Each structure stands twice: as structure tokens, then as C-alpha cells.
Amino acid sequence: MQPVDKVKKVALLIITSLLLLLISAVPALAASTAGPPELTAAAAVLMDRATGKVLFAKNPDERKAPASTTKILTAMIALEKGHLNDVITVGPNPPRVDGTRVYLVEGEQVTMENLLYAMLLNSGNDAALAIAEHYGGSQEGFARLMNEKAASLGALNSHFVTPSGLPDPGHYTTARDLAIIARAAMQNETFRRIVATRTRPWRGQEWETSLVNQNKLLWNYEGADGVKNGYTSEARFTLVGSATRQGQSFIAVVLDEPSARAAEEDVAALLDYGFKEFRSFQLVRQGDIVAVIDSGNGKKIELAAAGDLAVVRKNDNSSPPAGQLELSSLNGPLPAGRRVGEMVFRQGGEVIGRVDIVNRQPIPARPLSLSDWWLRLSLALGAFFLLYYLVQVKQQRRQVFRSRVFSDYP
């Protein structure tokens, strides 16, 4: 082989290798610039947990059967109505309920805490019904509580009939509503702890086992911390997932999935999209001290945020919005807790959000200056002379009146 042919062969080999590298890099490049994920779910929502802002939606308001994701709302109401150490006596109905159970028996006494773990980890329908009958008086009574709570949260396209999610024509929700409900539930520390638990021992009257959380995201997705999966033949597979990374949290809801694997993959894709494309900022929390002022008599007055404020923005590596304190008049006396202004956050000249500012300590009256004293003295003297003048005028009118009266009677 001639040296020239060798060079040509080597060059061709190098060019071929480079082309192969470029071809193999194309999918990775496409993935890095991909937009919202393609889902198999019939309905889905991605929500920023801090702000409640919907970042992705597919048929978000289409009514769907939620299956066992219903138990998110059931648990939230139980935590609001009762205490973890409440002892619940199982009635005759829970042992006969259909579907997944933890094999409760009539007359068995179980703490509300254990029933919550049985319901949220093992998806026990009997545990859900025992909770509902205890706090609602009956399944129907508890359903009224569920619908009232959903409406108060703004989940207005839902209607609940059962505490477990067993099929019923009148039992439905939407991906948006379920995200709203899950976000509200995740604000409860106890709820967060339970749904993030992978396993827990169960020692029932007739069944001892280790409850295993059926939400496989807790094992398979980095930062996963909830929430609940479900399945019925009517609803097919449903899943509400939550994950937190570096202080950012997102909630993903998928409804009407063909398989559990598809539901997990769709939720993972939605969460990936959230962490990659968006960045949330917790700008201020309720009670944060934003400024300290001097009351004028040597005492310091702390100014604090009256509420939380968080925003979510496209992840463009920009800095957090800057806050500017805008105060109204601080002339005392003012009791503690009064609105004295607001903190306004701007980014690129655009107002991103506002939060009221209150004083944590009473603001006393400002000490009077020399000019204040002179002004008060001038006002007092002016009032005195005006009063004196009015009295003199009144006396003169009386004298004129008397003189006229006496002139008529000689």
C-alpha cells in the first residue's frame, strides 16, 4: 500500500469517527433543549409547590376518577379534625369494604396515626372508612366535609363520595384540583412525614406485617418526598408525586394512565422538566425582620413581613428579584402589628410581588421638638383669643337685646 493511500485511509477513518460522534451527540443535544414532556396520561399538571403556579398542563380541568389519590384529602381532613393519638374504634363497615385493606376487624381500636399510615402507605380502604366514620359520623357525613374542604381550597371541579376513592359515578376530580389539594396537604408537617415514609411496622389485631409505601418514586426518583398513587379499573392508574431539590419543590399529577410504570415515568418527566426549566425563589417568610428603625426615644422597632412571598421564574440564571421597603407614616402612637408599609420586589423593572410590613413593637408618640411646642402654644393662644372674642360678641348682643326690650316699656 502506498503512503498516500495510507494517509487517505487514516483521514477517512478520522472523518467517519467524527461523524459518528456528532450523530451520537444529537439526541443528547435534543434532550437538553427539549420543551415540555410528551405524556401518556390523559390529564396532567405540574405545579410549583411554593407558589401554587401551574407550570405545565394537559387537560387540567377534565373530570377524571382519582382512585386512591382521594386519600390525600381524607388524611388532610383527619389531621385537621383530630389528633394522632385519637383512638378510633372500628365499626362494622370497614372490615367489609372492597379493595386493598389492612384487615381491620369490628371493635378493634387503632390510633388515628396508625390508620393514616395504613391508608397512605398501604392504601387501606378499610382504614380510610374507619377514619371517615369516626370524624364524619358516616361515609356520607365525611363526604360533605371533603367537598367543603375542596371548595374552600379552590378545587371547584371536584366532587367526592367516598374517603377511599372506590368507584362511584359522582366521585371525580381534575388534575388541577388534585394538585391544589396535594399542595395544601403538603403544608402539613405530619402529612409530609407520613407520605415520605417508605416502610412501617403494622401490628393489627389480626394482621402483622411491614407496610410498604406503594409510591415507588420514593425509591426511584431523587428528592421524592410524596405523595400517593392509586388504581381502579375505572380510573386506571393515577399518581401524585412530589420532589424537593436544593430548596425547590414541585408537585406532578397524572390521571388515567395505562400502567403504573407509565404513571411513574410521566411524573418523573414532569418533575425533571420543573427542576430544569424553572427556578423558585422564597423571597420572604412571615415574621422575617426586614428593617429596624429608631423610635426616637432610644428604643428599636423591628419591621417584619406579614406573610410569605415566593415566586417562580424561568431558569435563566438571573439573580433573585430585589426588594425595596416602602413605608407609610410611622408617627406614633401605634400598637404592635399595624401595617406600616410594604416590601415591593422588582426584576427588570417589573413588579414581581408585594408583601405587607408590620411593626413588631408599639411605636410611641414622637417626642415634641421646640417647633412642635411653639406650634401647639400658638394654636392654644389662637383658640383662647377666638374664644374670648366669641364671648365678647355674645355679651354685646345680650346688652343690645336688653336695651331694646327696656325701650319698649317706659
C-alpha positions as CSV (number, residue, x, y, z in Angstrom):
1,M,0.0,0.0,0.0
2,Q,1.3,3.4,-1.0
3,P,1.9,6.0,1.8
4,V,-0.6,8.3,0.1
5,D,-3.2,5.6,0.3
6,K,-2.4,5.1,4.0
7,V,-2.9,8.8,4.7
8,K,-6.2,8.7,2.8
9,K,-7.4,5.7,4.8
10,V,-6.5,7.3,8.1
11,A,-8.2,10.5,7.2
12,L,-11.3,8.7,6.1
13,L,-11.3,6.8,9.4
14,I,-11.0,10.0,11.4
15,I,-13.8,11.7,9.4
16,T,-16.1,8.7,9.9
17,S,-15.3,8.7,13.7
18,L,-16.2,12.4,14.0
19,L,-19.4,11.9,12.1
20,L,-20.4,9.1,14.4
21,L,-19.6,11.2,17.4
22,L,-21.7,14.0,16.0
23,I,-24.6,11.7,15.3
24,S,-24.5,10.2,18.8
25,A,-24.4,13.7,20.3
26,V,-27.6,14.8,18.5
27,P,-30.0,13.0,20.8
28,A,-28.3,14.4,23.9
29,L,-28.4,17.9,22.5
30,A,-32.1,17.5,21.6
31,A,-32.8,16.3,25.1
32,S,-31.0,19.3,26.6
33,T,-33.2,21.7,24.6
34,A,-36.4,19.8,24.7
35,G,-39.6,21.5,25.7
36,P,-42.4,20.2,27.8
37,P,-42.5,16.4,28.0
38,E,-44.8,14.2,25.9
39,L,-47.1,12.2,28.3
40,T,-49.3,9.1,28.0
41,A,-51.5,10.4,30.8
42,A,-54.9,11.7,29.7
43,A,-54.7,14.6,32.1
44,A,-51.7,16.1,33.9
45,V,-50.4,19.1,35.8
46,L,-47.0,20.3,37.1
47,M,-47.3,22.8,40.0
48,D,-44.7,24.8,41.9
49,R,-45.3,23.9,45.5
50,A,-44.2,27.2,46.9
51,T,-46.4,29.4,44.8
52,G,-49.1,27.1,43.5
53,K,-48.4,28.2,40.0
54,V,-49.2,25.7,37.3
55,L,-46.1,25.3,35.0
56,F,-47.4,22.6,32.7
57,A,-51.0,21.4,32.0
58,K,-52.6,18.7,29.8
59,N,-56.4,18.7,30.0
60,P,-56.1,20.1,33.6
61,D,-59.8,20.6,34.1
62,E,-61.1,17.4,32.6
63,R,-63.0,15.3,35.1
64,K,-61.4,12.1,36.0
65,A,-61.8,9.4,38.6
66,P,-58.9,9.8,41.2
67,A,-58.8,6.3,42.7
68,S,-56.8,6.2,45.9
69,T,-55.2,9.6,45.4
70,T,-58.5,10.6,47.1
71,K,-56.9,9.6,50.4
72,I,-54.8,12.7,50.3
73,L,-57.9,14.8,51.1
74,T,-59.1,12.2,53.6
75,A,-55.8,12.4,55.5
76,M,-55.8,16.2,55.4
77,I,-59.3,16.5,56.9
78,A,-58.4,13.8,59.6
79,L,-55.3,15.8,60.6
80,E,-57.4,19.0,60.9
81,K,-60.3,17.4,62.9
82,G,-58.3,15.1,65.2
83,H,-55.0,14.2,66.9
84,L,-52.5,11.5,66.1
85,N,-53.2,9.8,69.5
86,D,-57.0,9.7,69.0
87,V,-58.2,6.1,69.5
88,I,-60.7,5.0,66.8
89,T,-63.0,2.0,67.3
90,V,-63.6,0.2,64.1
91,G,-67.3,-0.2,63.2
92,P,-68.9,-3.0,61.2
93,N,-68.5,-1.4,57.8
94,P,-64.7,-1.0,57.3
95,P,-63.9,-4.8,57.5
96,R,-66.4,-5.4,54.6
97,V,-65.0,-2.7,52.3
98,D,-63.8,-3.7,48.8
99,G,-60.2,-3.4,47.6
100,T,-57.0,-3.1,49.4
101,R,-57.2,-3.5,53.2
102,V,-55.1,-3.9,56.3
103,Y,-57.7,-6.3,57.6
104,L,-59.3,-4.3,60.4
105,V,-61.9,-6.1,62.5
106,E,-65.0,-4.8,64.1
107,G,-64.4,-3.5,67.6
108,E,-60.6,-3.1,67.0
109,Q,-59.2,0.1,68.5
110,V,-56.5,1.8,66.5
111,T,-54.9,5.2,66.8
112,M,-55.5,7.8,64.1
113,E,-51.8,7.9,63.4
114,N,-51.6,4.2,62.6
115,L,-54.7,4.4,60.4
116,L,-53.1,7.3,58.5
117,Y,-50.0,5.1,57.8
118,A,-52.2,2.2,56.8
119,M,-54.2,4.4,54.4
120,L,-51.3,6.4,52.9
121,L,-48.7,3.7,52.6
122,N,-50.6,0.5,52.1
123,S,-53.7,2.3,50.7
124,G,-56.0,0.6,53.1
125,N,-59.6,1.3,52.1
126,D,-60.8,-0.1,55.5
127,A,-58.5,2.4,57.3
128,A,-60.0,5.3,55.2
129,L,-63.5,4.3,56.0
130,A,-62.8,3.9,59.8
131,I,-61.3,7.5,59.8
132,A,-64.3,8.8,57.8
133,E,-66.9,7.2,60.1
134,H,-65.1,8.5,63.2
135,Y,-64.8,12.1,62.1
136,G,-67.8,12.4,59.8
137,G,-70.2,10.2,61.6
138,S,-70.7,8.2,58.4
139,Q,-69.2,8.0,54.9
140,E,-71.9,10.5,53.7
141,G,-71.1,12.9,56.5
142,F,-67.4,12.7,55.8
143,A,-68.0,13.3,52.1
144,R,-69.7,16.6,53.0
145,L,-66.5,17.6,54.8
146,M,-64.4,16.6,51.8
147,N,-66.4,18.6,49.4
148,E,-66.5,21.6,51.8
149,K,-62.7,21.4,52.2
150,A,-62.1,21.0,48.5
151,A,-64.3,24.1,47.7
152,S,-62.5,26.2,50.3
153,L,-59.2,25.4,48.7
154,G,-60.4,26.4,45.2
155,A,-60.8,22.8,43.9
156,L,-64.1,23.7,42.4
157,N,-64.4,21.0,39.7
158,S,-64.3,18.0,42.0
159,H,-66.9,16.0,43.9
160,F,-66.2,13.3,46.4
161,V,-68.4,10.5,47.6
162,T,-66.0,8.0,49.3
163,P,-63.0,8.6,51.5
164,S,-61.0,5.8,49.7
165,G,-61.6,6.6,46.1
166,L,-63.6,3.5,45.3
167,P,-65.5,3.9,42.0
168,D,-68.7,6.0,42.1
169,P,-70.3,8.0,39.2
170,G,-70.4,11.1,41.4
171,H,-66.8,10.7,42.6
172,Y,-64.4,12.7,40.4
173,T,-61.7,15.4,40.3
174,T,-59.3,17.0,37.9
175,A,-55.6,17.2,37.6
176,R,-55.6,20.8,38.6
177,D,-57.8,20.3,41.6
178,L,-55.8,17.3,42.8
179,A,-52.6,19.4,42.6
180,I,-54.3,22.1,44.6
181,I,-55.4,19.6,47.3
182,A,-51.9,17.9,47.4
183,R,-50.2,21.3,47.8
184,A,-52.4,22.1,50.7
185,A,-51.8,18.7,52.3
186,M,-48.0,19.1,51.9
187,Q,-48.1,22.2,54.0
188,N,-48.8,20.0,57.0
189,E,-45.6,18.7,58.5
190,T,-47.2,15.5,59.8
191,F,-48.7,14.7,56.4
192,R,-45.3,15.3,54.8
193,R,-43.6,12.9,57.2
194,I,-46.1,10.1,56.6
195,V,-46.1,10.2,52.8
196,A,-42.3,10.3,52.7
197,T,-42.1,7.1,54.9
198,R,-41.0,4.0,52.9
199,T,-41.9,1.3,55.4
200,R,-43.5,1.0,58.8
201,P,-44.4,-2.0,61.0
202,W,-48.1,-2.8,61.3
203,R,-49.4,-4.8,64.3
204,G,-53.1,-5.1,63.8
205,Q,-55.4,-7.4,65.8
206,E,-55.5,-10.0,63.0
207,W,-52.6,-9.0,60.7
208,E,-49.0,-8.2,61.4
209,T,-46.7,-7.1,58.6
210,S,-44.5,-4.3,57.4
211,L,-46.4,-1.6,55.5
212,V,-44.6,-0.7,52.3
213,N,-45.3,2.6,50.6
214,Q,-46.8,1.9,47.2
215,N,-45.4,5.2,45.8
216,K,-42.3,3.8,44.1
217,L,-41.0,7.3,43.4
218,L,-39.6,7.3,46.9
219,W,-37.1,4.7,45.8
220,N,-36.6,5.6,42.2
221,Y,-36.6,9.4,42.0
222,E,-34.0,11.7,43.5
223,G,-35.6,14.1,46.1
224,A,-39.0,12.4,46.0
225,D,-41.0,13.1,49.2
226,G,-44.6,12.1,48.4
227,V,-47.4,11.8,47.7
228,K,-49.9,9.0,46.7
229,N,-50.7,6.5,43.9
230,G,-53.9,4.9,43.0
231,Y,-55.7,2.4,40.7
232,T,-59.2,1.2,39.9
233,S,-60.4,-0.3,36.7
234,E,-62.4,2.8,36.1
235,A,-59.7,5.4,36.9
236,R,-56.9,3.2,35.6
237,F,-53.5,4.3,37.1
238,T,-53.2,7.6,38.9
239,L,-50.2,9.2,40.7
240,V,-49.5,12.4,42.6
241,G,-45.7,12.9,43.0
242,S,-43.7,15.4,44.9
243,A,-40.0,16.1,45.0
244,T,-37.6,18.6,46.6
245,R,-34.1,19.5,45.4
246,Q,-32.0,22.4,46.7
247,G,-34.9,24.1,48.3
248,Q,-37.2,23.8,45.3
249,S,-40.3,21.7,45.4
250,F,-42.7,20.6,42.6
251,I,-46.0,18.6,42.5
252,A,-46.8,16.5,39.5
253,V,-50.3,14.9,38.9
254,V,-51.1,12.3,36.2
255,L,-54.6,10.8,35.8
256,D,-55.9,8.0,33.6
257,E,-52.6,6.2,32.8
258,P,-52.3,2.8,31.1
259,S,-49.9,1.4,33.6
260,A,-48.1,2.1,36.9
261,R,-44.8,2.3,35.0
262,A,-46.2,4.9,32.6
263,A,-47.5,6.9,35.5
264,E,-44.1,6.9,37.3
265,E,-42.3,7.8,34.1
266,D,-44.7,10.7,33.3
267,V,-44.4,12.1,36.8
268,A,-40.6,11.8,36.7
269,A,-40.6,13.6,33.3
270,L,-42.8,16.4,34.7
271,L,-40.6,16.8,37.8
272,D,-37.4,16.8,35.6
273,Y,-39.0,19.5,33.5
274,G,-39.7,21.6,36.6
275,F,-36.3,21.3,38.1
276,K,-34.6,22.0,34.7
277,E,-36.7,24.8,33.3
278,F,-37.9,26.7,36.4
279,R,-36.4,28.3,39.5
280,S,-38.4,29.3,42.5
281,F,-37.4,32.0,45.0
282,Q,-38.7,32.2,48.6
283,L,-38.4,36.0,48.8
284,V,-39.6,36.4,52.3
285,R,-41.3,34.4,55.0
286,Q,-43.9,35.6,57.6
287,G,-42.1,37.1,60.6
288,D,-38.8,37.8,58.7
289,I,-37.3,41.1,60.0
290,V,-36.8,43.4,57.0
291,A,-35.7,46.5,58.9
292,V,-35.1,48.0,62.3
293,I,-35.9,51.7,63.0
294,D,-35.2,54.0,65.9
295,S,-38.4,55.1,67.6
296,G,-36.8,58.4,68.6
297,N,-36.5,57.6,72.3
298,G,-33.7,55.1,72.1
299,K,-36.0,52.1,71.5
300,K,-35.6,49.9,68.4
301,I,-38.7,48.9,66.4
302,E,-38.5,45.8,64.3
303,L,-40.4,45.8,61.0
304,A,-41.4,42.3,59.9
305,A,-43.1,40.6,56.9
306,A,-46.8,40.0,57.5
307,G,-46.9,36.9,55.2
308,D,-44.9,34.6,52.9
309,L,-43.9,35.6,49.4
310,A,-42.5,33.2,46.8
311,V,-42.2,33.5,43.0
312,V,-41.2,31.0,40.3
313,R,-39.4,32.2,37.2
314,K,-37.9,30.6,34.1
315,N,-34.5,29.2,34.9
316,D,-32.3,31.8,33.1
317,N,-29.6,32.0,35.9
318,S,-30.8,35.5,36.8
319,S,-30.5,36.8,40.3
320,P,-33.5,36.8,42.7
321,P,-35.9,39.8,42.4
322,A,-34.7,42.8,44.5
323,G,-36.9,44.0,47.4
324,Q,-37.5,47.7,48.2
325,L,-39.0,48.8,51.5
326,E,-41.8,51.4,51.0
327,L,-43.0,52.8,54.4
328,S,-46.0,54.9,55.1
329,S,-46.0,57.4,58.0
330,L,-44.6,56.0,61.2
331,N,-45.9,58.7,63.5
332,G,-47.0,57.2,66.8
333,P,-48.6,56.2,68.9
334,L,-49.2,52.9,67.0
335,P,-49.8,49.5,68.7
336,A,-47.8,46.5,67.6
337,G,-48.9,44.6,64.5
338,R,-50.1,47.5,62.4
339,R,-49.4,47.8,58.7
340,V,-46.7,50.4,58.2
341,G,-45.8,49.8,54.6
342,E,-44.9,47.1,52.1
343,M,-41.9,45.4,50.6
344,V,-42.0,45.6,46.8
345,F,-40.0,43.1,44.8
346,R,-38.9,44.0,41.2
347,Q,-37.0,42.3,38.5
348,G,-36.1,44.1,35.3
349,G,-38.4,47.0,36.2
350,E,-41.4,44.6,36.6
351,V,-43.1,44.3,39.9
352,I,-43.0,40.6,40.8
353,G,-44.7,40.7,44.2
354,R,-45.6,42.7,47.3
355,V,-45.9,41.8,51.0
356,D,-47.2,44.0,53.8
357,I,-44.9,45.1,56.6
358,V,-45.9,45.4,60.2
359,N,-44.3,46.7,63.4
360,R,-43.4,44.1,66.0
361,Q,-43.2,46.6,68.9
362,P,-45.5,49.5,69.7
363,I,-44.4,52.8,68.2
364,P,-44.6,55.6,70.8
365,A,-45.6,59.1,70.1
366,R,-42.7,61.1,68.8
367,P,-41.1,63.5,71.4
368,L,-42.1,67.1,70.8
369,S,-39.4,69.4,69.3
370,L,-39.1,73.1,70.1
371,S,-41.0,74.0,66.9
372,D,-43.8,71.5,67.9
373,W,-44.1,73.2,71.3
374,W,-44.2,76.6,69.6
375,L,-46.9,75.4,67.2
376,R,-49.0,74.0,70.0
377,L,-48.6,77.2,72.0
378,S,-49.6,79.3,69.1
379,L,-52.7,77.1,68.4
380,A,-53.6,77.3,72.1
381,L,-53.3,81.1,72.2
382,G,-55.2,81.4,69.0
383,A,-58.0,79.2,70.4
384,F,-58.1,81.3,73.6
385,F,-58.3,84.6,71.8
386,L,-61.0,83.2,69.4
387,L,-63.0,82.0,72.4
388,Y,-62.5,85.4,74.2
389,Y,-63.7,87.2,71.1
390,L,-66.8,85.0,70.8
391,V,-67.7,85.6,74.4
392,Q,-67.3,89.3,74.0
393,V,-69.5,89.3,70.9
394,K,-72.2,87.3,72.7
395,Q,-72.2,89.7,75.7
396,Q,-72.6,92.7,73.4
397,R,-75.5,91.1,71.7
398,R,-77.2,90.5,75.0
399,Q,-76.7,94.1,76.0
400,V,-78.3,95.3,72.7
401,F,-81.2,93.0,73.2
402,R,-81.9,94.2,76.8
403,S,-81.7,97.8,75.7
404,R,-84.3,97.2,73.1
405,V,-86.6,95.4,75.4
406,F,-86.5,98.2,78.1
407,S,-87.0,100.9,75.5
408,D,-90.4,99.4,74.6
409,Y,-91.7,99.7,78.2
410,P,-91.3,103.3,79.6
